[in-house]
Amino acid sequence: MAKTSQKATSRPARTIPFAGYIALIPFLLVIIGYELLPLAQLVIDAFIGKESGALGLENFIKVFTTPLYQQSIVNSVWISIVSAIVGIVVAFLAARFAYESSPRVRNAFTMVLNMMSNFSGVPLAFAFMILMGNSGVLTLLGQQWGIPFLADFDLYTGQGLLILYIYFQIPLATLLLLPAFSGIRKEWREAATILQASSAVYWFRIVIPNLMPSILGTLSVLFSNALAAYATAYAVVMNNYALLPLQITSKFKGDVQIDAATGGALACVLIILMVVCTLINNYFTKRASKGREIV
Amino acid sequence: MSTKAKAAAPAKKTPLAAKIFLAIVAIYLLVPFATTFIYSLFVEWTDILPSGFTLRNYIELFGNMTFWASIGRTLVLCLISVAITIVLLLLAMYVVVAVNRKLGRFMQFACMIPYALQGVILSIGIISLYTGTGTLLSNRMVMLFGAYTILVLPYIYQGIRNALNAIDANMLIQAAEMLGCGRFRAYVQVVLPNIVSGILVSSLLAESIIFGDFVLANNIAGTNYQNIQVFLQANMGKSSGLSSAIVVVIFVVVAIVTGIVLKMQNGSQKTAKE
């Protein structure tokens, strides 16, 4: 089938041989101009030393030895890992319960997920300020009712950001995990029950191993989602917190002088983290689809 | 005994535990927006219950010309960027479908890079490359359109590719060719009308992504060309009443677009099944 179609397409057209490729040119120009060259520019920025002006790892050494940048990398990775793990645990339970529910309940729940997955960035940050900011509704209630966790909650710190990040991870994670549950066959539960497997054995030795590729794939999506999130954090703490995307942006768009060298090196660190995530995700989605073919 | 009963019970009925858990998650997800919505309708909220119902915030917002200007800018950005991306991809996919299938892998790779890049890297890369070059390319608007075109690339690419696969575009073109039609004409007159609905869904999704964008607009254009998100961010410190109304407006617009997308997706799935 593939051979015949190739024969048909490789047959010389009536017109000039390469005329067909003209249609690709506008796409290539935009891809080169706004995707590949900007990336290349960042990499070049990163490898040309800020002080020496020579090619080398000077900027990277600076990034990894300056406490502010070290802290940014650590904070970014930490907030991404924690929010991704909390997100996936809640999402797993939610997807499991949604899968067991009647179609009506499931549809209503999916509707909420779809709507609220759009509620992110600056609007989300604002909503949380109304809710848990210095004079937020919950903060005031916490003071009146004497709930220290709410009364003393500080949204404008790492702890506050974590709450926000977890919030936007949950709908995304659940939407990504829900389809995986349809791969769990009813017969497995019956077979497990007949073989006298307990509920725990069924979940931990049949369901979870089966869903593992989807779970790990989703986890990597969540991790990179949190890693690259900028609007939410910026709206809450501006540039006053050590977080990778905030620090990168402030190097290129600050009131102070632009520092493309350090910014480029920081950007490279973020890119490497993101690429690793994408590769992990690709690996697991491939495995997941392979598994399904066998079944 | 009890496990047996559970296993035998049909999955149609929702277990109580499931209901409770899903309700808690749904409430948790809805509370921040619901609070903002209530907040926007009252004069003050310093007690358990808000007091003084008012539409003042909305009247003030809808009478604010800066608000309408930012909405207008956002719409211009949404519509033009998505249109550019669609045209670029349709032209490029013609080459993949009718000239050289091997380019498909390259296209997929090029269109998936923005997924991994996301807003921050994309915006600063473009700023770093073009700022101060003194050409048309250093114009903030040109940069912003370029950035948005790349941002929505993965979504529109997937929409177009799925639509092309669904109708087996290659075969349609070959059939048209046998009937004496040129390839490009076959692509425009036979293939394109068949994939319009598929493109529509992914374009709407792309529109809502640009509508919700803050990173690119803030980093590239900033206060020079405020879109709705930058407008919101600029007002957050000044007036929380007005800001809450903006949040509600943004949410409603995006919710409507999402609703249409979901409805269209469900519709196409149903027809595909039949």
Chai-1 contact restraints between the chains, C-beta under 6 A:
chainA,res_idxA,chainB,res_idxB,connection_type,confidence,min_distance_angstrom,max_distance_angstrom,comment,restraint_id
A,S5,B,N170,contact,1.0,0.0,6.0,A-B,restraint_1
A,A8,B,Q174,contact,1.0,0.0,6.0,A-B,restraint_2
A,G20,B,V99,contact,1.0,0.0,6.0,A-B,restraint_3
A,Y21,B,V95,contact,1.0,0.0,6.0,A-B,restraint_4
A,A23,B,L91,contact,1.0,0.0,6.0,A-B,restraint_5
A,A23,B,Y94,contact,1.0,0.0,6.0,A-B,restraint_6
A,A23,B,V95,contact,1.0,0.0,6.0,A-B,restraint_7
A,L24,B,A92,contact,1.0,0.0,6.0,A-B,restraint_8
A,L24,B,V95,contact,1.0,0.0,6.0,A-B,restraint_9
A,P26,B,L88,contact,1.0,0.0,6.0,A-B,restraint_10
A,F27,B,L88,contact,1.0,0.0,6.0,A-B,restraint_11
A,F27,B,A92,contact,1.0,0.0,6.0,A-B,restraint_12
A,V30,B,L88,contact,1.0,0.0,6.0,A-B,restraint_13
A,V30,B,T149,contact,1.0,0.0,6.0,A-B,restraint_14
A,I31,B,A110,contact,1.0,0.0,6.0,A-B,restraint_15
A,Y34,B,G146,contact,1.0,0.0,6.0,A-B,restraint_16
A,Y34,B,I150,contact,1.0,0.0,6.0,A-B,restraint_17
A,E35,B,I113,contact,1.0,0.0,6.0,A-B,restraint_18
A,E35,B,I150,contact,1.0,0.0,6.0,A-B,restraint_19
A,L37,B,L129,contact,1.0,0.0,6.0,A-B,restraint_20
A,P38,B,G125,contact,1.0,0.0,6.0,A-B,restraint_21
A,P38,B,I126,contact,1.0,0.0,6.0,A-B,restraint_22
A,P38,B,L129,contact,1.0,0.0,6.0,A-B,restraint_23
A,L39,B,G125,contact,1.0,0.0,6.0,A-B,restraint_24
A,Q41,B,G125,contact,1.0,0.0,6.0,A-B,restraint_25
A,Q41,B,S128,contact,1.0,0.0,6.0,A-B,restraint_26
A,Q41,B,L129,contact,1.0,0.0,6.0,A-B,restraint_27
A,L42,B,G125,contact,1.0,0.0,6.0,A-B,restraint_28
A,A94,B,V25,contact,1.0,0.0,6.0,A-B,restraint_29
A,F97,B,A18,contact,1.0,0.0,6.0,A-B,restraint_30
A,F97,B,F21,contact,1.0,0.0,6.0,A-B,restraint_31
A,F97,B,L22,contact,1.0,0.0,6.0,A-B,restraint_32
A,E100,B,A18,contact,1.0,0.0,6.0,A-B,restraint_33
A,S101,B,T14,contact,1.0,0.0,6.0,A-B,restraint_34
A,S101,B,A18,contact,1.0,0.0,6.0,A-B,restraint_35
A,S102,B,K12,contact,1.0,0.0,6.0,A-B,restraint_36
A,S102,B,T14,contact,1.0,0.0,6.0,A-B,restraint_37
A,V105,B,T14,contact,1.0,0.0,6.0,A-B,restraint_38
A,F109,B,L22,contact,1.0,0.0,6.0,A-B,restraint_39
A,V112,B,A26,contact,1.0,0.0,6.0,A-B,restraint_40
A,V112,B,L29,contact,1.0,0.0,6.0,A-B,restraint_41
A,N114,B,T258,contact,1.0,0.0,6.0,A-B,restraint_42
A,M115,B,A255,contact,1.0,0.0,6.0,A-B,restraint_43
A,M116,B,L29,contact,1.0,0.0,6.0,A-B,restraint_44
A,N118,B,V254,contact,1.0,0.0,6.0,A-B,restraint_45
A,N118,B,T258,contact,1.0,0.0,6.0,A-B,restraint_46
A,F119,B,F33,contact,1.0,0.0,6.0,A-B,restraint_47
A,G121,B,F214,contact,1.0,0.0,6.0,A-B,restraint_48
A,V122,B,F214,contact,1.0,0.0,6.0,A-B,restraint_49
A,V122,B,Q229,contact,1.0,0.0,6.0,A-B,restraint_50
A,V122,B,L232,contact,1.0,0.0,6.0,A-B,restraint_51
A,V122,B,Q233,contact,1.0,0.0,6.0,A-B,restraint_52
A,P123,B,V247,contact,1.0,0.0,6.0,A-B,restraint_53
A,P123,B,I250,contact,1.0,0.0,6.0,A-B,restraint_54
A,F126,B,M236,contact,1.0,0.0,6.0,A-B,restraint_55
A,F126,B,S243,contact,1.0,0.0,6.0,A-B,restraint_56
A,F126,B,V247,contact,1.0,0.0,6.0,A-B,restraint_57
A,A127,B,P32,contact,1.0,0.0,6.0,A-B,restraint_58
A,A127,B,T36,contact,1.0,0.0,6.0,A-B,restraint_59
A,F128,B,P32,contact,1.0,0.0,6.0,A-B,restraint_60
A,I130,B,T35,contact,1.0,0.0,6.0,A-B,restraint_61
A,I130,B,T36,contact,1.0,0.0,6.0,A-B,restraint_62
A,I130,B,Y39,contact,1.0,0.0,6.0,A-B,restraint_63
A,L131,B,P32,contact,1.0,0.0,6.0,A-B,restraint_64
A,L131,B,T35,contact,1.0,0.0,6.0,A-B,restraint_65
A,V137,B,T35,contact,1.0,0.0,6.0,A-B,restraint_66
A,V137,B,W45,contact,1.0,0.0,6.0,A-B,restraint_67
A,R189,B,A7,contact,1.0,0.0,6.0,A-B,restraint_68
A,T193,B,A7,contact,1.0,0.0,6.0,A-B,restraint_69
A,A228,B,Q118,contact,1.0,0.0,6.0,A-B,restraint_70
A,A228,B,V120,contact,1.0,0.0,6.0,A-B,restraint_71
A,Y230,B,V120,contact,1.0,0.0,6.0,A-B,restraint_72
A,Y230,B,V215,contact,1.0,0.0,6.0,A-B,restraint_73
A,A231,B,F214,contact,1.0,0.0,6.0,A-B,restraint_74
A,A231,B,V215,contact,1.0,0.0,6.0,A-B,restraint_75
A,A235,B,Q233,contact,1.0,0.0,6.0,A-B,restraint_76
A,P245,B,V120,contact,1.0,0.0,6.0,A-B,restraint_77
A,I248,B,V120,contact,1.0,0.0,6.0,A-B,restraint_78
A,F252,B,I124,contact,1.0,0.0,6.0,A-B,restraint_79
A,F252,B,I127,contact,1.0,0.0,6.0,A-B,restraint_80
A,K253,B,N219,contact,1.0,0.0,6.0,A-B,restraint_81
A,A260,B,S128,contact,1.0,0.0,6.0,A-B,restraint_82
A,A267,B,I121,contact,1.0,0.0,6.0,A-B,restraint_83
A,M274,B,A116,contact,1.0,0.0,6.0,A-B,restraint_84
A,V275,B,A116,contact,1.0,0.0,6.0,A-B,restraint_85
A,T278,B,A116,contact,1.0,0.0,6.0,A-B,restraint_86
